[in-house]
């Protein structure tokens, strides 16, 4: 809880762009274990980029909050929803698959 309070206080002094970047970084922390467990062997960095880039702001905020408590069933559902978007699948095909084939 203390970490959450400190995070909120830090965000208050940030610009909207800085807040977005911090939320995206926090969301990455929640997404990483989900991808590692659900999609073993998939290159994490390009996959994370595709998921983050195709998440909407509500999803980013929810995932950022999940980074404080750790992944939950909600985290898994949000990541699954993002991964199944056509634009995420296109990104994964363009960015993730080539990394896997290297």
C-alpha positions in Angstrom: 0.0 0.0 0.0 2.9 2.3 0.8 4.4 1.7 -2.6 1.1 2.6 -4.2 0.9 5.9 -2.3 4.4 6.8 -3.3 3.6 6.0 -6.9 0.5 8.2 -6.9 2.4 11.1 -5.3 5.1 10.8 -8.0 2.6 10.7 -10.8 0.9 13.9 -9.6 4.0 15.9 -10.4 4.5 14.4 -13.8 3.3 15.6 -17.2 0.7 13.5 -19.0 3.4 12.0 -21.3 5.5 11.1 -18.3 2.5 9.6 -16.5 1.7 7.5 -19.6 5.3 6.3 -19.9 5.4 5.4 -16.2 2.1 3.5 -16.5 3.4 1.7 -19.6 6.6 0.6 -17.8 4.5 -0.6 -14.8 2.2 -2.4 -17.1 5.2 -4.2 -18.7 6.1 -5.5 -15.2 2.6 -7.1 -14.8 2.5 -8.4 -18.4 5.9 -10.1 -18.4 5.1 -13.0 -16.1 1.8 -13.6 -17.8 3.5 -13.9 -21.2 6.3 -16.1 -19.9 3.7 -18.5 -18.4 1.1 -18.5 -21.1 3.4 -18.2 -24.1 6.6 -20.0 -23.2 9.3 -19.6 -25.8 7.9 -16.5 -27.3 10.5 -13.6 -27.5 9.4 -11.4 -24.6 10.6 -8.0 -25.7 8.9 -7.8 -29.1 5.8 -9.4 -27.6 5.7 -7.0 -24.7 6.0 -4.1 -27.2 3.1 -5.4 -29.3 0.9 -5.9 -26.3 1.7 -2.5 -24.8 1.3 -0.7 -28.1 -2.1 -2.2 -28.7 -3.5 -1.7 -25.2 -5.9 1.1 -24.6 -5.5 3.6 -21.7 -7.9 1.7 -19.4 -6.0 -1.5 -20.0 -2.7 0.2 -19.4 -3.9 1.7 -16.1 -5.4 -1.7 -14.9 -2.1 -3.5 -15.8 -0.1 -0.8 -14.1 -2.0 -1.3 -10.9 -1.6 -5.1 -11.2 2.2 -4.5 -11.2 1.9 -3.4 -7.6 0.0 -6.5 -6.4 1.2 -9.0 -8.9 -0.6 -10.6 -11.8 -4.2 -11.8 -11.1 -6.9 -13.5 -13.2 -7.8 -10.0 -14.3 -4.3 -9.4 -15.6 -4.4 -12.7 -17.5 -7.8 -11.7 -19.0 -6.6 -8.2 -20.0 -3.5 -9.6 -21.7 -5.5 -12.3 -23.5 -7.9 -9.6 -24.7 -5.0 -7.5 -26.1 -3.2 -10.4 -27.6 -6.4 -11.5 -29.5 -6.9 -8.1 -31.2 -6.2 -8.2 -34.9 -3.7 -5.4 -34.7 -1.8 -7.1 -32.0 -1.7 -10.3 -34.0 -0.4 -8.4 -37.0 2.3 -6.8 -34.8 3.3 -10.2 -33.4 3.6 -11.6 -36.9 5.8 -8.7 -38.0 7.9 -8.3 -34.9 7.6 -11.4 -32.7 7.9 -14.1 -35.3 11.1 -12.9 -36.9 12.7 -12.7 -33.5 11.6 -16.3 -32.8 13.1 -17.5 -36.1 16.5 -15.9 -35.4 
